[in-house]
């Protein structure tokens, strides 16, 4: 299956306006200050290698980098922060967790419409990684779940994440 035809990709495209609204409101920027990259863009390497989906230029001219994930409403019952641990759990090919260089992570679940958020969080990635640094890889593997692909995902209940790691959040 072509990536652009996957339910996850379609979900992310449908949620782009909602992501733009959250980012522009939280970081007080206009839509023109939010930059994403497509496969033909030279900067797409930032997503492939460092899991940077978006670069925001703040009003003072500085830039910050982020990752975005908007999950389908059918998974809302889990209310967990998820991050790809292994891109291939069988070969242990390292995924997003090992490579992420984003400064923040916009993570949430869509409402029933699939175009708005029901709940979202902007997490400080450095604080989350620092929090998890005391775990070795085998301990972290135990708190992963397989996906429908070959990947596995680290999952942490929203309610277990320390409040000081949350830049901002919203629940409808």
MARTOR-902290 format. One record per residue (C-alpha): residue number from 1; x, y, z; residue in three letters. Coordinates in steps of 0.2 Angstrom, whole numbers, plus 5000, padded with zeros to 4 digits. Layout:
REM MARTOR-902290
+-----+------+------+------+-----+
!   n !    u !    v !    w ! res !
+-----+------+------+------+-----+
! NUM !    X !    Y !    Z ! ALA !
...
+-----+------+------+------+-----+
//
This chain:
REM MARTOR-902290
+-----+------+------+------+-----+
!   n !    u !    v !    w ! res !
+-----+------+------+------+-----+
!   1 ! 5000 ! 5000 ! 5000 ! UNK !
!   2 ! 5006 ! 5017 ! 4996 ! UNK !
!   3 ! 5009 ! 5028 ! 5011 ! UNK !
!   4 ! 4998 ! 5042 ! 5005 ! UNK !
!   5 ! 4983 ! 5029 ! 5005 ! UNK !
!   6 ! 4985 ! 5023 ! 5023 ! UNK !
!   7 ! 4972 ! 5028 ! 5036 ! UNK !
!   8 ! 4985 ! 5037 ! 5046 ! UNK !
!   9 ! 4991 ! 5048 ! 5032 ! UNK !
!  10 ! 4973 ! 5052 ! 5027 ! UNK !
!  11 ! 4969 ! 5056 ! 5046 ! UNK !
!  12 ! 4984 ! 5068 ! 5047 ! UNK !
!  13 ! 4979 ! 5077 ! 5031 ! UNK !
!  14 ! 4961 ! 5079 ! 5038 ! UNK !
!  15 ! 4968 ! 5086 ! 5054 ! UNK !
!  16 ! 4980 ! 5098 ! 5047 ! UNK !
!  17 ! 4969 ! 5113 ! 5049 ! UNK !
!  18 ! 4966 ! 5108 ! 5067 ! UNK !
!  19 ! 4984 ! 5107 ! 5070 ! UNK !
!  20 ! 4987 ! 5124 ! 5062 ! UNK !
!  21 ! 4974 ! 5131 ! 5074 ! UNK !
!  22 ! 4982 ! 5124 ! 5089 ! UNK !
!  23 ! 5000 ! 5129 ! 5084 ! UNK !
!  24 ! 4995 ! 5146 ! 5079 ! UNK !
!  25 ! 4985 ! 5149 ! 5096 ! UNK !
!  26 ! 4997 ! 5141 ! 5108 ! UNK !
!  27 ! 5013 ! 5149 ! 5100 ! UNK !
!  28 ! 5005 ! 5165 ! 5095 ! UNK !
!  29 ! 5010 ! 5164 ! 5076 ! UNK !
!  30 ! 5000 ! 5166 ! 5060 ! UNK !
!  31 ! 4998 ! 5151 ! 5048 ! UNK !
!  32 ! 5012 ! 5158 ! 5037 ! UNK !
!  33 ! 5024 ! 5155 ! 5051 ! UNK !
!  34 ! 5021 ! 5136 ! 5051 ! UNK !
!  35 ! 5031 ! 5126 ! 5039 ! UNK !
!  36 ! 5029 ! 5108 ! 5034 ! UNK !
!  37 ! 5039 ! 5098 ! 5021 ! UNK !
!  38 ! 5033 ! 5087 ! 5007 ! UNK !
!  39 ! 5044 ! 5073 ! 5000 ! UNK !
!  40 ! 5050 ! 5084 ! 4986 ! UNK !
!  41 ! 5057 ! 5097 ! 4998 ! UNK !
!  42 ! 5075 ! 5097 ! 5002 ! UNK !
!  43 ! 5070 ! 5099 ! 5020 ! UNK !
!  44 ! 5060 ! 5083 ! 5021 ! UNK !
!  45 ! 5076 ! 5075 ! 5027 ! UNK !
!  46 ! 5072 ! 5083 ! 5044 ! UNK !
!  47 ! 5056 ! 5072 ! 5045 ! UNK !
!  48 ! 5065 ! 5057 ! 5039 ! UNK !
!  49 ! 5080 ! 5058 ! 5050 ! UNK !
!  50 ! 5075 ! 5068 ! 5065 ! UNK !
!  51 ! 5056 ! 5067 ! 5066 ! UNK !
!  52 ! 5053 ! 5085 ! 5063 ! UNK !
!  53 ! 5036 ! 5088 ! 5055 ! UNK !
!  54 ! 5035 ! 5107 ! 5057 ! UNK !
!  55 ! 5046 ! 5122 ! 5060 ! UNK !
!  56 ! 5037 ! 5137 ! 5068 ! UNK !
!  57 ! 5045 ! 5154 ! 5066 ! UNK !
!  58 ! 5040 ! 5164 ! 5082 ! UNK !
!  59 ! 5037 ! 5183 ! 5082 ! UNK !
!  60 ! 5054 ! 5187 ! 5088 ! UNK !
!  61 ! 5062 ! 5178 ! 5073 ! UNK !
!  62 ! 5068 ! 5162 ! 5082 ! UNK !
!  63 ! 5062 ! 5145 ! 5077 ! UNK !
!  64 ! 5056 ! 5130 ! 5086 ! UNK !
!  65 ! 5054 ! 5112 ! 5079 ! UNK !
!  66 ! 5039 ! 5100 ! 5082 ! UNK !
!  67 ! 5032 ! 5083 ! 5079 ! UNK !
!  68 ! 5013 ! 5081 ! 5076 ! UNK !
!  69 ! 5002 ! 5066 ! 5078 ! UNK !
!  70 ! 4983 ! 5066 ! 5077 ! UNK !
!  71 ! 4975 ! 5049 ! 5081 ! UNK !
!  72 ! 4958 ! 5043 ! 5075 ! UNK !
!  73 ! 4944 ! 5045 ! 5087 ! UNK !
!  74 ! 4941 ! 5026 ! 5087 ! UNK !
!  75 ! 4957 ! 5025 ! 5098 ! UNK !
!  76 ! 4952 ! 5039 ! 5110 ! UNK !
!  77 ! 4947 ! 5026 ! 5123 ! UNK !
!  78 ! 4966 ! 5023 ! 5126 ! UNK !
!  79 ! 4971 ! 5041 ! 5130 ! UNK !
!  80 ! 4989 ! 5038 ! 5128 ! UNK !
!  81 ! 5004 ! 5047 ! 5121 ! UNK !
!  82 ! 5012 ! 5036 ! 5108 ! UNK !
!  83 ! 5029 ! 5037 ! 5100 ! UNK !
!  84 ! 5036 ! 5024 ! 5087 ! UNK !
!  85 ! 5049 ! 5014 ! 5096 ! UNK !
!  86 ! 5054 ! 5002 ! 5083 ! UNK !
!  87 ! 5051 ! 5005 ! 5065 ! UNK !
!  88 ! 5052 ! 4986 ! 5063 ! UNK !
!  89 ! 5050 ! 4977 ! 5079 ! UNK !
!  90 ! 5056 ! 4960 ! 5071 ! UNK !
!  91 ! 5073 ! 4967 ! 5066 ! UNK !
!  92 ! 5074 ! 4981 ! 5080 ! UNK !
!  93 ! 5076 ! 4994 ! 5067 ! UNK !
!  94 ! 5076 ! 5010 ! 5078 ! UNK !
!  95 ! 5061 ! 5022 ! 5076 ! UNK !
!  96 ! 5056 ! 5039 ! 5081 ! UNK !
!  97 ! 5060 ! 5037 ! 5099 ! UNK !
!  98 ! 5079 ! 5035 ! 5095 ! UNK !
!  99 ! 5080 ! 5049 ! 5083 ! UNK !
! 100 ! 5068 ! 5063 ! 5087 ! UNK !
! 101 ! 5075 ! 5080 ! 5088 ! UNK !
! 102 ! 5059 ! 5090 ! 5089 ! UNK !
! 103 ! 5057 ! 5102 ! 5104 ! UNK !
! 104 ! 5039 ! 5099 ! 5106 ! UNK !
! 105 ! 5026 ! 5086 ! 5101 ! UNK !
! 106 ! 5008 ! 5090 ! 5097 ! UNK !
! 107 ! 4999 ! 5074 ! 5101 ! UNK !
! 108 ! 4980 ! 5071 ! 5102 ! UNK !
! 109 ! 4964 ! 5062 ! 5096 ! UNK !
! 110 ! 4952 ! 5068 ! 5084 ! UNK !
! 111 ! 4933 ! 5070 ! 5088 ! UNK !
! 112 ! 4920 ! 5060 ! 5078 ! UNK !
! 113 ! 4921 ! 5072 ! 5063 ! UNK !
! 114 ! 4939 ! 5068 ! 5061 ! UNK !
! 115 ! 4943 ! 5086 ! 5057 ! UNK !
! 116 ! 4944 ! 5093 ! 5075 ! UNK !
! 117 ! 4953 ! 5088 ! 5091 ! UNK !
! 118 ! 4943 ! 5080 ! 5105 ! UNK !
! 119 ! 4959 ! 5081 ! 5116 ! UNK !
! 120 ! 4977 ! 5087 ! 5113 ! UNK !
! 121 ! 4993 ! 5090 ! 5122 ! UNK !
! 122 ! 5009 ! 5099 ! 5117 ! UNK !
! 123 ! 5023 ! 5090 ! 5126 ! UNK !
! 124 ! 5041 ! 5096 ! 5129 ! UNK !
! 125 ! 5050 ! 5082 ! 5121 ! UNK !
! 126 ! 5067 ! 5085 ! 5130 ! UNK !
! 127 ! 5058 ! 5083 ! 5147 ! UNK !
! 128 ! 5050 ! 5067 ! 5141 ! UNK !
! 129 ! 5066 ! 5059 ! 5135 ! UNK !
! 130 ! 5075 ! 5065 ! 5151 ! UNK !
! 131 ! 5061 ! 5057 ! 5161 ! UNK !
! 132 ! 5063 ! 5040 ! 5152 ! UNK !
! 133 ! 5083 ! 5041 ! 5152 ! UNK !
! 134 ! 5084 ! 5029 ! 5168 ! UNK !
! 135 ! 5075 ! 5015 ! 5158 ! UNK !
! 136 ! 5086 ! 5003 ! 5148 ! UNK !
! 137 ! 5080 ! 4997 ! 5131 ! UNK !
! 138 ! 5073 ! 4981 ! 5137 ! UNK !
! 139 ! 5063 ! 4989 ! 5150 ! UNK !
! 140 ! 5056 ! 5001 ! 5137 ! UNK !
! 141 ! 5052 ! 4987 ! 5125 ! UNK !
! 142 ! 5041 ! 4980 ! 5139 ! UNK !
! 143 ! 5030 ! 4995 ! 5138 ! UNK !
! 144 ! 5028 ! 4995 ! 5119 ! UNK !
! 145 ! 5014 ! 4988 ! 5109 ! UNK !
! 146 ! 5014 ! 4981 ! 5091 ! UNK !
! 147 ! 5006 ! 4991 ! 5077 ! UNK !
! 148 ! 4996 ! 4984 ! 5062 ! UNK !
! 149 ! 5013 ! 4986 ! 5053 ! UNK !
! 150 ! 5030 ! 4980 ! 5058 ! UNK !
! 151 ! 5032 ! 4994 ! 5070 ! UNK !
! 152 ! 5030 ! 4995 ! 5089 ! UNK !
! 153 ! 5025 ! 5010 ! 5099 ! UNK !
! 154 ! 5030 ! 5016 ! 5116 ! UNK !
! 155 ! 5014 ! 5021 ! 5125 ! UNK !
! 156 ! 5011 ! 5031 ! 5141 ! UNK !
! 157 ! 4994 ! 5036 ! 5148 ! UNK !
! 158 ! 4991 ! 5054 ! 5147 ! UNK !
! 159 ! 4987 ! 5054 ! 5166 ! UNK !
! 160 ! 5004 ! 5047 ! 5170 ! UNK !
! 161 ! 5014 ! 5061 ! 5161 ! UNK !
! 162 ! 5020 ! 5074 ! 5174 ! UNK !
! 163 ! 5011 ! 5090 ! 5172 ! UNK !
! 164 ! 5027 ! 5100 ! 5170 ! UNK !
! 165 ! 5030 ! 5091 ! 5154 ! UNK !
! 166 ! 5014 ! 5098 ! 5146 ! UNK !
! 167 ! 5016 ! 5115 ! 5138 ! UNK !
! 168 ! 4998 ! 5117 ! 5135 ! UNK !
! 169 ! 4983 ! 5105 ! 5133 ! UNK !
! 170 ! 4964 ! 5105 ! 5129 ! UNK !
! 171 ! 4950 ! 5093 ! 5131 ! UNK !
! 172 ! 4933 ! 5096 ! 5122 ! UNK !
+-----+------+------+------+-----+
//
